Amino acid sequence: LKIFSLDAPWNALAYLFSTECLQKRRQSTTASLLAHISNHVPVDQTVEFLSLLLADSRRNVLGVVLQKSIVRMLFKAGTEKARELLQCEWENTNIHEDVQHEILILCLRSVLEDENIDVVWEWNILHGVAAGDRIDEEIGLLLLSASTDQETINLLTNRWQVGQSFRPPVEEQSVTDIRSSFQKMMRSKTSASLEQRRQFHSLAEKLSKNLAQDDLCRVASHMKWSLSQFFGDSCVTRDDQNALAEMEHAIMLDEVLDQSWGASWIAEISKLYGCSFRTCLVNASNQSPESKDGSITKDVWRRLCADNPVAQRVSRFVDKLLLSGSSTETGTGASRLASRRQGWIALEAISKSADQYLPYLECFSDSDDVVGILTEQEEDARRVVRVLSQLLPLLNKKSNSTSENSNDDELEEISWADIVKGKRRKDVS
């Protein structure tokens, strides 16, 4: 490495990066040497030297490790010439997927870690990928992992669930570092961080529409709603992004509970829904005259909910959830039962995330009607408990009997009528 401190290291560099030497030496060692050049050679000359390495005469002998090292140096240089070289690399149809991933990782790192540099090119690369109609699955996962950890992805998709075990792929440290920077951005309230959030929201919206995998589209939608204006703008009191309507549709999807990820999906989206309402209402209260003298009473909270368009929408949706699965709904008994279960999963998550503000909604203004609905639901739940207390011992006994007689070729089916009458017949699962 001392050769770099001399006045003319070019003879040594010409030898180290000649075609013959690149073919003979381990390129990981050459990449390590290359990283020290910028400490002794001016940036512009370094970029010119890297452009020689990327020329057609040497490109064919460059390994993936060395290509990634060159890409990192070009990002570090940040000059116009360096951006031109990176653009050529990105547009190269023969680019190795590892080099492509490295460029995306460096783009994500650039747009998150430095608020004072020009990152228009980096955002253009990221948005260009998200807007494509054939997004590679690994690239989609990489972009989503910038904001979403593997446990949440698995929760919404069951992608890495093997039986009862959670077995995600090994994640690169660079991706973990990017996610840490993303979380730091989410906690920041500076104008630069708000612009970053706006860009990532747009990126997530494109991914939610263009990813070919349905499960990754769900993760992208979750990412988009997490980045909505409710979680960044301390003045927002309206839903200009239509996020609440989209979340309501996602919560009430038909047959969603038939999927292994269904209950987790409803719960996670409902948390965001409740938090959005709470944030909006608190912002509205901070802008009210009563907040100045600290006289926000229960009546004031009710008036804020009655006047605020977001609270009005949430009130209508909560009322719908309370009535879900009731006798007034059309459909089969099974569909009403599924609808009721969806409603209660959503209500539980919304009530927890909305905190103490939920009772101020207009749908709770007539407490007698609400109490009547809840009392009816509670009585149904108690009936279920009583029936289960009678059936479970018998069902467990039948199950044990079935396992003991597993060699029987002819097993009779058990009916609900037989269970109620207490008849002892062999069970078929």
C-alpha positions as CSV (number, residue, x, y, z in Angstrom):
1,L,0.0,0.0,0.0
2,K,3.0,2.4,0.4
3,I,3.1,2.6,-3.4
4,F,0.1,4.9,-3.3
5,S,2.0,7.5,-1.3
6,L,4.5,8.0,-4.1
7,D,4.3,10.7,-6.6
8,A,3.5,8.4,-9.5
9,P,1.7,5.2,-8.5
10,W,0.4,4.7,-12.0
11,N,3.0,2.2,-13.0
12,A,2.0,-0.1,-10.2
13,L,-1.7,0.5,-10.8
14,A,-1.2,-0.3,-14.5
15,Y,0.4,-3.6,-13.6
16,L,-2.2,-4.5,-10.9
17,F,-5.2,-3.8,-13.1
18,S,-3.8,-5.1,-16.4
19,T,-5.9,-7.8,-18.1
20,E,-3.2,-10.4,-17.5
21,C,-2.9,-9.6,-13.8
22,L,-6.6,-9.4,-13.2
23,Q,-6.9,-12.9,-14.6
24,K,-4.1,-14.3,-12.4
25,R,-4.6,-12.5,-9.0
26,R,-7.4,-13.0,-6.5
27,Q,-9.8,-10.2,-7.3
28,S,-10.9,-9.8,-3.6
29,T,-7.3,-8.7,-2.8
30,T,-7.3,-6.4,-5.8
31,A,-10.6,-4.9,-4.6
32,S,-9.0,-4.2,-1.2
33,L,-6.1,-2.4,-2.8
34,L,-8.5,-0.5,-5.0
35,A,-10.3,0.9,-2.0
36,H,-7.1,2.8,-0.9
37,I,-6.6,4.7,-4.1
38,S,-8.9,7.6,-3.2
39,N,-6.8,8.3,-0.1
40,H,-3.8,9.2,-2.3
41,V,-5.3,10.1,-5.7
42,P,-7.6,13.1,-6.5
43,V,-11.3,12.1,-6.9
44,D,-11.5,13.0,-10.6
45,Q,-8.4,11.0,-11.4
46,T,-9.8,8.1,-9.4
47,V,-13.0,8.2,-11.5
48,E,-11.0,8.3,-14.7
49,F,-9.0,5.3,-13.6
50,L,-12.2,3.4,-12.7
51,S,-13.7,4.2,-16.1
52,L,-10.7,2.5,-17.7
53,L,-11.4,-0.7,-15.6
54,L,-15.0,-0.6,-16.8
55,A,-13.9,-0.4,-20.5
56,D,-14.8,-3.3,-22.8
57,S,-11.1,-4.5,-22.9
58,R,-11.2,-5.2,-19.1
59,R,-14.8,-5.7,-18.3
60,N,-14.9,-9.3,-19.3
61,V,-12.3,-10.2,-16.7
62,L,-13.8,-8.3,-13.8
63,G,-15.2,-10.5,-11.1
64,V,-18.4,-9.7,-9.1
65,V,-16.4,-8.7,-6.0
66,L,-14.3,-6.2,-7.9
67,Q,-17.3,-4.8,-9.8
68,K,-19.1,-4.2,-6.5
69,S,-16.0,-2.5,-5.1
70,I,-15.8,-0.2,-8.2
71,V,-19.5,0.6,-7.8
72,R,-19.0,1.6,-4.1
73,M,-16.1,3.8,-5.1
74,L,-18.1,5.6,-7.7
75,F,-20.9,6.2,-5.2
76,K,-18.3,7.6,-2.8
77,A,-16.9,9.9,-5.5
78,G,-20.3,11.4,-6.3
79,T,-19.1,13.4,-9.3
80,E,-21.0,13.9,-12.5
81,K,-18.7,11.5,-14.3
82,A,-19.1,8.9,-11.6
83,R,-22.9,9.1,-12.0
84,E,-22.6,8.7,-15.7
85,L,-20.5,5.5,-15.2
86,L,-23.1,4.2,-12.6
87,Q,-25.9,4.9,-15.1
88,C,-24.1,2.9,-17.7
89,E,-23.6,0.0,-15.3
90,W,-27.2,0.1,-14.3
91,E,-28.4,0.0,-17.9
92,N,-26.0,-2.8,-18.8
93,T,-28.2,-5.8,-19.7
94,N,-25.5,-8.2,-18.6
95,I,-25.1,-6.7,-15.1
96,H,-24.8,-9.4,-12.5
97,E,-27.7,-9.5,-10.0
98,D,-25.3,-9.0,-7.0
99,V,-24.0,-5.8,-8.6
100,Q,-27.5,-4.7,-9.3
101,H,-28.5,-5.3,-5.6
102,E,-25.4,-3.4,-4.5
103,I,-26.4,-0.4,-6.5
104,L,-29.9,-0.5,-5.0
105,I,-28.5,-0.9,-1.5
106,L,-26.2,2.1,-2.0
107,C,-29.1,4.1,-3.4
108,L,-31.2,3.4,-0.3
109,R,-28.3,4.3,1.9
110,S,-27.6,7.5,0.1
111,V,-31.2,8.8,0.3
112,L,-31.5,7.9,4.0
113,E,-28.1,8.8,5.5
114,D,-27.2,12.2,4.1
115,E,-29.8,15.0,3.9
116,N,-27.3,17.5,2.5
117,I,-26.3,15.9,-0.8
118,D,-28.1,15.7,-4.1
119,V,-29.8,12.3,-4.4
120,V,-32.1,12.9,-7.4
121,W,-30.3,10.2,-9.4
122,E,-30.7,7.7,-6.6
123,W,-34.4,8.4,-6.2
124,N,-34.8,8.1,-10.0
125,I,-33.2,4.6,-9.9
126,L,-35.4,3.5,-7.0
127,H,-38.7,4.8,-8.5
128,G,-37.8,3.4,-11.9
129,V,-37.5,-0.1,-10.4
130,A,-40.7,0.3,-8.5
131,A,-42.6,1.5,-11.5
132,G,-41.5,-1.5,-13.6
133,D,-44.0,-4.2,-14.7
134,R,-41.5,-7.0,-14.1
135,I,-39.9,-6.4,-10.7
136,D,-37.6,-9.2,-9.7
137,E,-38.9,-10.9,-6.5
138,E,-35.5,-10.6,-4.7
139,I,-35.4,-6.9,-5.6
140,G,-38.9,-6.4,-4.3
141,L,-37.9,-8.0,-1.0
142,L,-34.8,-5.8,-0.8
143,L,-36.8,-2.6,-1.3
144,L,-39.4,-3.7,1.2
145,S,-36.8,-4.7,3.8
146,A,-35.6,-1.1,3.9
147,S,-38.6,-0.4,6.2
148,T,-40.1,-3.7,7.2
149,D,-38.3,-6.4,9.3
150,Q,-38.4,-10.1,8.5
151,E,-40.8,-10.9,11.3
152,T,-43.4,-8.4,10.1
153,I,-43.0,-9.6,6.5
154,N,-43.6,-13.2,7.7
155,L,-46.6,-12.1,9.8
156,L,-48.3,-10.6,6.8
157,T,-47.3,-13.3,4.3
158,N,-46.3,-16.5,6.2
159,R,-43.5,-16.6,3.6
160,W,-40.9,-18.2,5.8
161,Q,-43.2,-20.2,8.1
162,V,-42.2,-23.9,8.2
163,G,-44.7,-25.6,10.4
164,Q,-44.4,-23.8,13.7
165,S,-40.9,-22.5,13.0
166,F,-39.9,-19.1,11.5
167,R,-37.0,-19.6,9.2
168,P,-36.1,-16.4,7.3
169,P,-33.1,-16.2,5.0
170,V,-29.9,-14.7,6.3
171,E,-30.1,-10.9,6.0
172,E,-27.1,-8.8,5.0
173,Q,-25.7,-6.3,7.6
174,S,-26.1,-3.5,5.0
175,V,-29.8,-4.1,4.8
176,T,-30.1,-4.1,8.6
177,D,-28.2,-0.8,8.7
178,I,-30.5,0.7,6.1
179,R,-33.5,-0.3,8.2
180,S,-32.0,1.4,11.3
181,S,-31.5,4.6,9.2
182,F,-35.1,4.3,8.0
183,Q,-36.4,4.0,11.6
184,K,-34.3,7.1,12.6
185,M,-35.9,9.0,9.7
186,M,-39.4,8.0,10.9
187,R,-38.6,9.5,14.3
188,S,-37.3,12.8,12.8
189,K,-39.6,15.8,12.2
190,T,-37.3,17.9,10.0
191,S,-38.3,19.1,6.6
192,A,-35.7,16.9,5.0
193,S,-37.1,13.8,6.7
194,L,-40.7,14.7,5.8
195,E,-39.5,14.8,2.1
196,Q,-37.8,11.4,2.5
197,R,-41.1,10.0,3.9
198,R,-43.0,11.4,1.0
199,Q,-40.6,9.8,-1.5
200,F,-40.8,6.4,0.3
201,H,-44.6,6.6,0.4
202,S,-44.6,7.1,-3.4
203,L,-42.1,4.2,-3.7
204,A,-44.3,1.9,-1.6
205,E,-47.4,2.9,-3.6
206,K,-45.7,1.9,-6.9
207,L,-44.6,-1.4,-5.4
208,S,-48.1,-2.2,-4.1
209,K,-49.4,-2.0,-7.6
210,N,-46.5,-3.5,-9.6
211,L,-45.1,-6.4,-7.6
212,A,-46.1,-9.7,-9.2
213,Q,-46.3,-11.5,-5.8
214,D,-49.6,-10.9,-4.0
215,D,-48.0,-11.4,-0.5
216,L,-45.3,-8.8,-1.3
217,C,-48.1,-6.4,-2.5
218,R,-49.6,-6.7,1.0
219,V,-46.3,-5.8,2.6
220,A,-45.9,-2.9,0.2
221,S,-49.4,-1.6,1.1
222,H,-48.6,-1.9,4.8
223,M,-45.4,0.1,4.2
224,K,-47.4,2.7,2.3
225,W,-50.0,3.2,5.1
226,S,-47.2,3.3,7.7
227,L,-45.7,6.2,5.8
228,S,-49.0,8.1,5.3
229,Q,-49.3,11.7,6.4
230,F,-50.9,10.7,9.7
231,F,-47.5,9.5,11.0
232,G,-45.4,12.4,9.8
233,D,-47.4,15.6,9.6
234,S,-48.2,17.1,13.1
235,C,-50.8,19.4,11.5
236,V,-52.8,16.9,9.4
237,T,-56.5,16.7,10.2
238,R,-57.8,15.3,6.9
239,D,-57.1,12.2,4.8
240,D,-55.9,13.6,1.6
241,Q,-54.2,10.4,0.6
242,N,-57.3,8.3,0.9
243,A,-55.5,5.9,3.3
244,L,-58.4,5.2,5.6
245,A,-60.6,4.0,2.7
246,E,-57.9,1.7,1.5
247,M,-57.4,0.3,4.9
248,E,-61.1,-0.3,5.4
249,H,-61.2,-2.2,2.2
250,A,-58.2,-4.3,3.2
251,I,-59.7,-5.1,6.6
252,M,-63.0,-6.3,5.2
253,L,-61.7,-8.4,2.3
254,D,-63.9,-11.4,1.6
255,E,-62.7,-14.7,2.8
256,V,-59.5,-13.1,4.2
257,L,-59.8,-15.2,7.4
258,D,-59.6,-18.4,5.2
259,Q,-55.9,-17.6,4.7
260,S,-53.2,-18.4,7.3
261,W,-52.1,-14.8,7.4
262,G,-55.7,-13.4,7.5
263,A,-56.0,-12.6,11.2
264,S,-52.6,-11.1,11.5
265,W,-53.3,-8.9,8.4
266,I,-56.5,-7.6,9.8
267,A,-54.9,-6.9,13.2
268,E,-51.9,-5.1,11.8
269,I,-53.9,-2.9,9.4
270,S,-56.4,-2.1,12.1
271,K,-53.6,-0.9,14.4
272,L,-52.6,1.6,11.7
273,Y,-56.2,2.6,11.3
274,G,-56.7,3.3,15.0
275,C,-53.4,5.2,15.2
276,S,-54.4,7.3,12.2
277,F,-57.6,8.4,13.9
278,R,-55.9,9.1,17.2
279,T,-53.2,11.2,15.6
280,C,-55.7,13.2,13.5
281,L,-58.0,13.9,16.5
282,V,-55.1,15.0,18.7
283,N,-53.9,17.3,15.9
284,A,-57.4,18.8,15.6
285,S,-57.5,19.3,19.4
286,N,-54.2,21.1,19.3
287,Q,-55.6,23.5,16.8
288,S,-58.8,24.2,18.7
289,P,-59.3,27.3,20.9
290,E,-59.8,25.2,24.0
291,S,-56.3,23.8,23.8
292,K,-54.8,27.2,24.6
293,D,-56.4,27.4,28.0
294,G,-56.3,23.6,28.7
295,S,-60.1,23.2,28.9
296,I,-60.6,20.3,26.6
297,T,-63.5,18.4,28.2
298,K,-65.4,15.3,27.1
299,D,-67.9,17.5,25.3
300,V,-65.1,19.2,23.4
301,W,-63.8,15.8,22.3
302,R,-67.2,14.8,21.1
303,R,-67.6,18.0,19.2
304,L,-64.2,17.6,17.6
305,C,-65.2,14.0,16.5
306,A,-68.6,15.3,15.2
307,D,-66.9,18.1,13.1
308,N,-63.8,16.3,11.9
309,P,-64.1,14.4,8.5
310,V,-61.6,11.7,9.6
311,A,-63.5,11.0,12.8
312,Q,-66.8,10.9,10.9
313,R,-65.4,8.3,8.6
314,V,-64.0,6.2,11.5
315,S,-67.3,6.5,13.3
316,R,-69.2,5.0,10.3
317,F,-66.6,2.2,9.9
318,V,-66.7,1.3,13.7
319,D,-70.5,1.2,13.5
320,K,-70.3,-1.2,10.6
321,L,-67.9,-3.4,12.5
322,L,-70.2,-3.4,15.5
323,L,-73.0,-4.6,13.3
324,S,-70.9,-7.1,11.3
325,G,-72.4,-10.6,11.3
326,S,-75.7,-9.4,12.8
327,S,-79.0,-10.8,11.7
328,T,-79.6,-7.6,9.6
329,E,-76.8,-8.7,7.2
330,T,-77.5,-10.7,4.2
331,G,-75.6,-13.9,3.4
332,T,-75.3,-17.4,4.8
333,G,-74.7,-18.2,8.5
334,A,-71.1,-19.1,7.7
335,S,-70.4,-15.8,6.0
336,R,-72.0,-13.8,8.8
337,L,-69.9,-15.7,11.3
338,A,-66.7,-14.9,9.4
339,S,-67.8,-11.2,9.1
340,R,-68.4,-11.1,12.8
341,R,-65.0,-12.5,13.5
342,Q,-63.4,-10.0,11.2
343,G,-65.2,-7.2,12.9
344,W,-64.1,-8.2,16.4
345,I,-60.4,-8.7,15.3
346,A,-60.5,-5.2,13.8
347,L,-62.3,-3.6,16.7
348,E,-59.9,-5.1,19.3
349,A,-56.8,-3.6,17.4
350,I,-58.5,-0.3,16.7
351,S,-59.6,0.2,20.3
352,K,-56.1,-0.5,21.6
353,S,-54.4,1.9,19.1
354,A,-57.0,4.6,19.3
355,D,-56.6,4.7,23.0
356,Q,-59.2,6.6,25.1
357,Y,-60.5,8.6,22.1
358,L,-62.7,5.9,20.6
359,P,-65.8,6.5,22.9
360,Y,-66.0,10.1,21.7
361,L,-67.0,9.0,18.2
362,E,-70.5,9.9,17.0
363,C,-71.5,6.2,16.7
364,F,-71.3,6.0,20.5
365,S,-73.5,9.1,21.1
366,D,-76.6,6.9,21.7
367,S,-75.0,4.7,24.4
368,D,-78.2,2.7,24.9
369,D,-78.1,1.3,21.3
370,V,-74.4,0.5,21.6
371,V,-74.9,-1.2,24.9
372,G,-77.8,-3.2,23.4
373,I,-75.6,-4.4,20.5
374,L,-72.7,-5.3,22.7
375,T,-75.0,-7.0,25.2
376,E,-76.4,-9.2,22.5
377,Q,-72.9,-10.0,21.2
378,E,-71.8,-10.8,24.8
379,E,-74.7,-13.2,25.3
380,D,-73.8,-15.0,22.1
381,A,-70.2,-15.3,23.3
382,R,-71.4,-16.8,26.6
383,R,-73.5,-19.3,24.7
384,V,-70.5,-20.3,22.7
385,V,-68.5,-20.8,26.0
386,R,-71.3,-22.9,27.5
387,V,-71.6,-25.1,24.4
388,L,-67.8,-25.6,24.3
389,S,-67.7,-26.5,27.9
390,Q,-70.1,-29.3,27.2
391,L,-68.6,-30.5,23.8
392,L,-64.9,-30.3,24.4
393,P,-64.6,-33.1,26.9
394,L,-66.7,-35.4,24.7
395,L,-64.7,-34.3,21.6
396,N,-61.4,-34.9,23.3
397,K,-62.6,-38.3,24.4
398,K,-63.7,-39.2,20.9
399,S,-60.3,-37.9,19.6
400,N,-58.5,-40.2,22.0
401,S,-60.7,-43.1,21.0
402,T,-59.9,-42.5,17.4
403,S,-56.2,-42.5,17.9
404,E,-56.4,-45.8,19.9
405,N,-58.4,-47.4,17.0
406,S,-56.4,-45.9,14.1
407,N,-56.2,-49.3,12.4
408,D,-59.9,-49.6,12.0
409,D,-60.8,-49.5,8.3
410,E,-64.4,-48.4,8.7
411,L,-65.0,-45.3,10.9
412,E,-68.4,-43.7,11.2
413,E,-68.8,-39.9,11.0
414,I,-70.2,-38.0,14.0
415,S,-72.9,-35.5,13.6
416,W,-73.8,-32.4,15.7
417,A,-77.1,-34.1,16.6
418,D,-75.3,-37.1,17.9
419,I,-73.0,-35.0,20.0
420,V,-75.9,-33.1,21.5
421,K,-77.7,-36.4,22.3
422,G,-74.5,-37.7,23.8
423,K,-74.3,-40.8,21.6
424,R,-70.9,-42.4,21.5
425,R,-69.8,-43.0,17.9
426,K,-66.4,-43.1,16.3
427,D,-65.1,-39.8,15.0
428,V,-63.6,-39.0,11.6
429,S,-61.4,-35.9,11.4
